Each structure stands twice: as C-alpha cells, then as structure tokens.
Amino acid sequence: MAELGSGYWALSPLFIMLICVSLCSAGCPCTDPSLCEPINSTRDSEVLVFYTRGENWKFYDWSQVTTIALFGKYDPQLLCFAHLKGARLVLKGDVPLQDIVDPNNRTSWIAQKVELAKSQFMDGINLDIEQSVLKGSPEYYGLTALVQETTEAFHREIPGSQVTFDVAWCPDCVDGRCYNYTGIAESCDFIFVMSYDEQSQIWTECEAGANSPLNKTISGYEKFIQLGIEPKKLVMGVPWYGYDYPCLELFQDNKCTIKEVPFRGAPCSDAAGRQIPYSKIMKQVNSSLTGRLWDDVQKSPFYNYKDAKGQLHQVWYDDPVSISLKSAYVKIHGLRGIGMWNGDLLDYSRNPIAETQTKSMWNALKGQGN
C-alpha cells in the first residue's frame, strides 16, 4: 500500500472531495445529503409550530412554517421535508433547574444537547422550562446563565442554529415564574410567548373564561415591551385548543361557576376544566345547546353543552376570528411572528368540511379570519 503522502490519489482534489462528501453525508437520512445541512436563512416573519405526534406534519401549511419544535418522536422524514421547505427543526430542551445551578452540570447538559442536535442534523433548540423560580434565587441566575451558554454553544457548534425560550403570557411572575426576562430575551434568538392558559391562576371569581382573551393577551406584550424587550424578539403563541369546564351552576347570562382548584397560590385555575383540541371542538359545537357564541369583552368564542349524565359544560376556545385579531396585533406592532400549541390539534383528514376548517386556522395566522 502506498504511503498517505504519495501517489495520484493522495494529491487529487477529486479524491479529497469524494472523501469529504462521504464523511459529511455519513448517517444522513435524506436522499439528498445537502438536506442534512443546517438551515442558515431567515425569513421576514417567523411561524413556529410545535410538533407532537404522527404524520400530520405532511399537511401543515409549509408556505408559512419557519421552525418546527420537536416535542414528539424524532422522524428523519420530517427533518428532510422541513429542510427541503427551508424550515428549521429544533430540539425540545427541559431540565430541572436545581440540576443546572452548578456550572459544570450546565456545561454537561448543553454539550449533550448540542451533540444530539448534530447527530440528528437539527437546527437548534427550543427551551421549554416552565418551573417556578424566585427572583434572585440560585435557580434564577442559573436559568439566565443556561440560556446564554446554550445560545453561545449552539451558535458556535452549529452555524446558523436557533435558540429560543418559551415564556408565560405575561412577565409578572405568572405561575411563580419570576425569570430574568430581559436577560433571557437578550441572550437567545427570540422568546416564544405562550399566550394561552391565561386562566392558570384565577384570582377573582371561580368561573369559566377565555383561554386567551385578547385584552389580557395584549397587556402581556405591552409589559414585555415596557421591560425593554424589542418587539422583534417576541413571537406570539396562540392556542389551537380550548378548555371544557363542568359548570357547578350555569346562569342565564352564561356565567359558568367552576370548582375551586388552586394552583401556585391562586384559589382557582383552569385545572377545573380539561384541554380539548380544536378538531374535537369543531365536531361538537354545532350539536351543542347553544352553538357558537361570542364574548365581545374577551373576544373569544364559547358554547354550552350537556353531557350524557346531564352535566352542563362550557367550552372556551380560539377560532379563526379570535386568532386573526391577535395576528393583526403581531403585524401592527412589529412582533417577530406567530406560532401555536400545537400543530397537531387540527383535523387533517380529507373530509371536505375538516379541510376548510383546518385551512381557515392556518390562514388566521396571516390575519385572514373568516
């Protein structure tokens, strides 16, 4: 065998290129190895979709999607398709905060996530840490450092990668999450504001209400911006699900009192109800006692129904009309974009009615309500 430094093959640029292509494409699940390269481009407006299960992703509106946050099983076909469409596929990142107060533990956790992203040819990470934190606590500083160090590591190791962080609908210590919001927003590429579950802490009367009331939602963004966070660092998250509340009593004015279920200090919460996907809501609303009703204060639809046992329920949800009002705010106030929890809560069957309903929900992200 010839020595490494001698002979035509050792010197041939073609041979060197072939070796490089072979090594670079090793393990790539895509037919086209270029689809395993990280996405470097950015679009004017972000649409972040949380993926949770199945193959519904095949029916997403890919003309809009910019990022898929992987909250379900890794699917190499999804990776290849997302990259083909110019969209990022990013990891989910969650860790007990007490585990990353120690800098060495932080470094180790971040290194593991970077290597996982590399091995799966992914484009970054979405940090979804929804634990309660006291301001000024070790966890408070540890979380801020985690976001900064994660961003630095991913940007260094995967050029063009994206690091994002999920926050509650308002920075006022919602659910005990007293985070360093300005420091976190400054460190990462953008924060995804979860403008839903806004009844997680009910401090007034225990009654059913909108999951994402417009006035409350907008007040949250105003507070983020008042903190000095640039609108272009904010992506609005909207819900593709609602809450089904059993009513202790349902009054003629549609006030539905609910069971007291405390949460993180509040006497009542949306835990008195259960989450219900938009696909199921659309199957139920027309046969309900009331059909679709509209609350003009909360700018949200709702309906009442009676279950098989005779129990009265009230369901609050978002539809193309309520979502379009929110997406209009995104455009008018220059937010970075919009997204939803989650992309798999619509009906992607080939039923013509379902197809129309699903298309309308996607169009609502562009402010095209029906």
C-alpha positions in Angstrom: 0.0 0.0 0.0 1.3 3.4 -0.9 2.1 5.9 1.9 -0.5 8.6 2.6 1.6 11.4 1.2 2.5 9.7 -2.2 0.6 8.8 -5.4 -2.1 10.4 -7.5 -5.0 9.7 -5.2 -3.3 11.4 -2.3 -2.9 14.6 -4.3 -6.1 14.5 -6.3 -8.7 17.3 -5.4 -11.4 15.0 -6.8 -10.4 12.2 -4.4 -10.3 14.6 -1.5 -13.7 16.0 -2.4 -15.2 12.4 -2.6 -13.8 11.6 0.8 -15.3 14.8 2.2 -18.7 14.1 0.7 -18.7 10.6 2.0 -17.8 11.7 5.5 -20.2 14.6 5.6 -23.2 12.5 4.4 -22.5 9.6 6.7 -25.6 8.9 8.6 -27.7 11.4 6.7 -31.2 10.1 6.4 -32.1 12.2 3.4 -31.8 11.1 -0.2 -30.1 14.4 -0.9 -27.2 14.8 1.6 -27.5 18.6 1.2 -30.8 18.4 3.2 -28.7 17.5 6.3 -27.0 20.8 6.3 -28.2 23.3 8.9 -30.7 26.0 7.8 -28.9 29.3 7.7 -31.5 31.6 6.1 -34.1 33.6 7.9 -37.5 34.9 6.8 -39.1 38.3 7.5 -41.8 36.7 9.7 -41.5 33.6 12.0 -44.1 30.9 12.2 -43.1 28.4 14.9 -45.0 25.1 15.0 -44.8 22.6 17.9 -44.9 19.1 16.5 -46.1 16.4 19.0 -47.1 13.2 17.1 -47.9 11.3 14.0 -47.6 12.4 10.4 -49.9 15.4 10.5 -46.8 17.4 9.6 -47.3 16.3 6.0 -50.4 18.6 5.9 -49.0 21.7 7.6 -49.1 24.9 5.6 -45.4 24.8 4.7 -45.7 28.1 2.8 -45.7 29.7 6.3 -43.7 27.4 8.6 -40.2 28.6 9.5 -39.5 26.4 12.6 -40.7 23.1 13.8 -40.1 22.5 17.6 -39.8 18.7 18.1 -42.0 17.8 21.1 -42.7 14.3 19.7 -40.6 11.4 18.4 -37.8 12.3 16.0 -38.8 11.5 12.5 -36.0 11.7 9.9 -38.6 12.1 7.1 -39.8 15.2 8.9 -36.2 16.5 9.1 -35.7 16.0 5.4 -39.0 17.6 4.4 -38.6 20.6 6.7 -35.1 21.3 5.3 -36.5 20.9 1.8 -39.0 23.6 2.6 -36.3 25.8 4.2 -37.7 25.3 7.7 -35.7 24.6 10.9 -36.2 21.5 13.0 -35.2 22.2 16.6 -34.9 20.1 19.8 -37.0 20.5 22.9 -34.9 21.5 26.0 -36.1 20.9 29.5 -34.2 20.2 32.7 -34.8 20.5 36.5 -33.4 23.9 37.4 -31.8 22.7 40.6 -29.7 20.4 38.3 -28.1 23.3 36.4 -27.3 25.7 39.2 -23.9 24.1 39.2 -21.9 25.4 36.2 -20.4 22.0 35.4 -23.8 20.4 35.2 -24.9 23.2 32.9 -22.0 22.7 30.6 -22.5 18.9 30.5 -26.3 19.3 29.8 -25.6 21.8 27.0 -22.9 19.6 25.4 -25.3 16.6 25.4 -28.0 18.7 23.6 -25.6 20.0 21.1 -24.3 16.5 20.2 -27.9 15.2 20.0 -28.8 18.1 17.6 -25.7 17.4 15.5 -26.3 13.6 15.3 -29.9 14.3 14.1 -28.9 17.1 11.7 -31.1 19.6 13.6 -31.0 23.4 13.7 -31.1 24.4 17.3 -33.2 24.1 20.5 -36.4 25.4 22.0 -36.0 25.8 25.8 -39.3 25.0 27.4 -38.7 25.3 31.1 -41.9 26.2 32.9 -40.8 25.8 36.5 -41.5 28.3 39.3 -38.5 30.4 40.2 -38.0 33.0 42.9 -36.3 36.3 41.8 -32.7 36.4 43.0 -32.5 32.7 43.8 -29.7 30.4 42.6 -32.2 29.0 40.1 -32.9 32.5 38.8 -29.3 33.1 37.9 -28.7 29.5 36.8 -31.6 29.8 34.3 -30.3 33.0 32.9 -26.8 31.5 32.5 -28.3 28.4 30.9 -30.0 30.4 28.2 -26.8 32.4 27.5 -24.5 29.5 27.5 -26.8 27.3 25.4 -27.1 30.0 22.8 -23.3 30.5 22.7 -22.7 26.8 22.3 -25.3 26.1 19.6 -24.2 29.2 17.6 -20.6 28.1 17.8 -21.1 24.4 17.1 -23.9 24.6 14.6 -23.6 27.8 12.5 -27.0 29.4 11.7 -28.7 27.4 14.5 -31.5 28.9 16.6 -32.1 29.0 20.3 -35.4 30.1 21.7 -37.1 30.2 25.1 -40.8 29.8 26.0 -42.3 32.2 28.4 -45.7 32.7 30.0 -48.2 35.2 28.6 -47.0 37.9 30.9 -43.7 38.7 32.7 -45.4 39.4 36.1 -44.3 36.1 37.8 -47.2 34.2 36.2 -47.4 30.7 37.9 -44.4 31.7 40.0 -42.1 32.0 37.0 -40.1 35.1 38.2 -37.5 34.9 35.5 -34.9 37.4 34.3 -36.9 38.1 31.1 -34.8 40.9 29.8 -31.6 38.9 30.2 -33.1 35.8 28.7 -34.5 37.7 25.7 -31.2 39.4 25.1 -29.3 36.1 25.2 -31.4 33.9 22.8 -32.6 34.5 19.3 -36.2 35.2 20.4 -38.7 34.3 23.1 -41.9 32.4 22.3 -44.8 34.0 24.4 -47.3 31.3 25.4 -50.4 33.5 25.1 -52.7 30.7 26.4 -53.5 29.0 29.7 -54.2 32.6 30.9 -56.7 31.2 33.4 -53.9 29.1 35.1 -54.3 31.5 38.1 -57.8 32.9 38.7 -57.7 35.5 41.5 -61.3 36.7 41.1 -64.5 34.6 41.0 -64.1 31.0 40.1 -65.8 31.0 36.7 -65.0 29.7 33.2 -63.3 32.2 30.9 -61.4 32.5 27.7 -58.1 30.6 27.3 -56.5 33.6 25.5 -58.7 36.7 25.9 -57.5 39.5 23.6 -57.3 42.3 26.2 -55.3 40.2 28.6 -53.1 38.8 25.9 -52.2 42.3 24.6 -51.5 43.5 28.1 -48.8 40.8 28.4 -47.0 42.0 25.3 -47.1 45.6 26.4 -45.4 44.6 29.7 -42.7 42.7 27.9 -42.0 45.7 25.7 -42.1 48.0 28.7 -39.3 45.9 30.1 -37.2 47.0 27.2 -37.6 43.8 25.1 -37.6 44.6 21.4 -40.8 43.5 19.6 -38.6 41.6 17.1 -37.6 39.4 20.0 -41.2 38.3 20.6 -43.1 35.6 18.8 -46.8 35.3 19.8 -48.0 31.8 20.6 -51.8 31.1 20.1 -53.8 28.1 21.2 -55.3 25.5 18.8 -57.2 24.1 21.7 -59.7 25.2 24.3 -61.0 24.3 27.8 -64.0 22.3 28.7 -65.4 23.3 32.1 -68.1 21.4 34.0 -70.3 24.1 35.5 -71.3 24.0 39.1 -74.0 26.4 38.0 -74.8 28.0 34.7 -76.7 31.3 34.8 -78.9 32.9 32.1 -76.1 35.4 31.3 -73.8 32.4 30.5 -71.8 32.7 33.7 -70.4 29.3 34.5 -69.1 28.8 38.0 -66.4 26.2 38.4 -64.8 24.0 41.0 -62.1 25.6 43.2 -58.8 24.0 42.1 -55.8 26.1 43.5 -52.6 26.5 41.5 -49.4 28.1 42.7 -51.1 30.4 45.2 -54.3 31.2 43.3 -57.6 29.9 44.7 -58.9 28.8 41.3 -57.4 27.7 37.9 -58.2 26.3 34.5 -57.3 22.9 36.0 -61.0 22.8 36.9 -61.5 22.0 33.2 -59.7 19.9 30.7 -58.0 20.8 27.5 -59.9 19.9 24.3 -58.4 20.1 20.7 -59.9 22.3 18.0 -60.6 19.2 15.9 -63.0 17.9 18.6 -64.5 21.3 19.3 -65.5 21.6 15.6 -67.3 18.2 15.9 -69.1 19.3 19.0 -70.0 22.9 18.7 -72.8 22.7 16.1 -74.7 20.0 18.1 -74.2 21.8 21.4 -77.1 23.5 23.3 -76.1 27.0 22.1 -73.9 26.7 19.0 -71.0 29.1 18.7 -71.4 32.2 21.0 -69.1 35.2 21.1 -67.9 37.1 24.1 -67.3 40.7 23.0 -65.2 41.6 26.1 -62.8 38.7 25.9 -63.0 38.5 22.1 -63.4 34.7 22.2 -65.9 32.1 21.1 -67.6 29.7 23.5 -70.5 27.3 23.7 -72.5 25.3 26.3 -73.5 21.6 26.1 -74.9 18.9 28.3 -73.1 15.5 28.6 -74.6 12.1 28.7 -75.0 12.3 32.5 -76.9 15.6 32.3 -73.9 17.7 33.4 -73.7 21.2 31.9 -70.4 22.3 30.4 -69.0 25.5 29.0 -66.2 25.3 26.4 -63.9 28.3 25.6 -61.6 28.2 22.6 -60.0 30.1 19.8 -61.1 30.1 16.2 -60.0 31.9 13.0 -61.9 35.1 14.1 -60.2 35.4 17.5 -56.8 34.3 16.2 -57.0 36.9 13.4 -57.4 39.6 16.0 -54.2 38.5 17.6 -52.2 38.1 14.4 -53.3 41.6 13.4 -51.6 42.8 16.6 -48.4 40.9 15.6 -48.3 42.8 12.3 -49.2 46.2 13.6 -46.7 46.2 16.4 -43.9 44.6 14.6 -43.5 41.4 16.5 -41.2 38.8 15.1 -44.0 36.4 14.2 -46.6 33.9 15.5 -46.9 30.2 16.3 -49.2 27.8 18.0 -49.5 25.0 20.5 -49.7 22.7 18.7 -49.7 21.9 15.0 -51.4 18.5 15.5 -54.6 19.7 17.1 -56.5 20.3 13.9 -58.4 17.7 11.8 -56.1 16.8 8.8 -58.5 14.2 7.4 -59.6 14.5 3.8 -63.1 15.4 4.9 -64.1 18.5 2.9 -65.6 20.3 6.0 -62.5 19.5 8.1 -60.2 20.6 5.2 -61.9 24.0 5.1 -61.8 24.4 8.9 -58.1 23.5 9.0 -57.2 25.8 6.2 -59.0 28.7 8.0 -57.0 28.1 11.1 -53.7 28.3 9.2 -54.9 31.3 7.3 -55.7 33.0 10.6 -52.0 33.2 11.4 -51.8 35.6 8.5 -54.8 37.6 9.8 -57.2 36.1 7.3 -60.1 35.2 9.6 -63.5 34.1 8.3 
